[in-house]
Structures are given as structure tokens and as C-alpha cells.
Amino acid sequence: MFYFVYFNSSSYKSVYDIVHLLEEICQKKGVEVKVNWLYKEGDVDIREIGEALAEAIKVPFSISPVG
């Protein structure tokens, strides 16, 4: 589960690497993984980053606002 209050390009690279590693584990080991991307309601930037990651990988991805 990921929940970010602040996010920059360096953070994006690190998170992308982690999510990509999860994708590789799913494919090679047959392990089920799902990413739960939480963002503060109204934070469009973090929501859009989650949406971009969801499109870039082949792992089940849930994007949800939190109050």
C-alpha cells in the first residue's frame, strides 16, 4: 500500500522501481500482488501519478482517495 503526502521526481523513480520489481516477481514466481495507491482527497497530482504508474505496469492497481 502506498500513501503519499508529498511526491517529487526522485520519489517517482524509487516507487516506479519498487512497483516494477513487484511486477517481475508476479511474472517469474506466480505470486499475486496488488498495489493500493491512496491519496488525499482532492490531491490531483498524486492521483495522476498513481494513474500513470497503473498504466505503466501489469499488476492489479487500485487508486482510492482518503478523507
Long-range contacts (C-beta under 8 A, 24 or more apart in sequence): 1-35, 1-36, 1-38, 2-35, 2-36, 2-37, 2-38, 2-50, 3-38, 3-39, 3-66, 4-39, 4-46, 5-40, 7-45, 7-46, 7-49, 12-49, 15-53, 16-53, 16-56, 19-53, 19-57, 19-59, 20-57, 22-57, 22-59, 23-57, 23-58, 23-59, 26-58, 26-59, 27-58, 33-59, 33-60, 34-59, 34-60, 34-61, 34-62, 35-59, 35-60, 35-61, 35-62, 36-62, 36-64, 37-61, 37-62, 37-63, 37-64, 38-64, 38-65, 38-66, 39-63, 39-64, 39-65, 39-66, 40-65, 40-66, 41-65, 41-66, 41-67
